């Protein structure tokens, strides 16, 4: 193999200068900077999601409050408690949704809570059983604590 064989050399930026695989109108975004999200972005505040966490492995269902480079804040419940939560809401028992922050290094996956074929989403199941909008229930402000 000859070191001067042009078929076996990597292309250098000095030859073409441009990345031919990137569109010319693409914008460079600095790592760690927050790019503005377009209106109607799927993971915007108020979106109902299923969150998969790692270390320890866990799943949450709820509404996004803030999604940032640092992590995700949401109002919701552990997925394992979903059926109990539905029964509690349906029976009119008092509850306060958990407002939690998960650092981004724990977030493995964020799925929109959407129906899958003929299977309803968790939000649809919640609405069908309670006649309430889950985003309204989870977005309700927690009661103010008396600090006297």
Rosetta blueprint (number, residue, H / E / L):
1 X L
2 X L
3 X L
4 X L
5 X L
6 X H
7 X H
8 X H
9 X L
10 X L
11 X L
12 X L
13 X L
14 X L
15 X L
16 X L
17 X L
18 X L
19 X L
20 X L
21 X L
22 X L
23 X L
24 X L
25 X L
26 X L
27 X L
28 X L
29 X L
30 X L
31 X L
32 X L
33 X L
34 X L
35 X L
36 X L
37 X L
38 X L
39 X L
40 X L
41 X L
42 X L
43 X L
44 X L
45 X L
46 X L
47 X L
48 X E
49 X E
50 X E
51 X E
52 X E
53 X E
54 X L
55 X L
56 X L
57 X L
58 X E
59 X E
60 X E
61 X E
62 X E
63 X E
64 X E
65 X E
66 X E
67 X E
68 X E
69 X L
70 X L
71 X E
72 X E
73 X E
74 X E
75 X E
76 X E
77 X E
78 X E
79 X H
80 X H
81 X H
82 X H
83 X H
84 X H
85 X H
86 X H
87 X H
88 X H
89 X H
90 X H
91 X L
92 X L
93 X L
94 X L
95 X L
96 X L
97 X L
98 X E
99 X E
100 X E
101 X E
102 X E
103 X E
104 X H
105 X H
106 X H
107 X E
108 X E
109 X E
110 X E
111 X E
112 X E
113 X L
114 X L
115 X L
116 X E
117 X L
118 X L
119 X E
120 X L
121 X L
122 X H
123 X H
124 X H
125 X H
126 X H
127 X H
128 X H
129 X H
130 X H
131 X L
132 X L
133 X L
134 X H
135 X H
136 X H
137 X H
138 X H
139 X L
140 X L
141 X L
142 X L
143 X L
144 X L
145 X L
146 X L
147 X L
148 X L
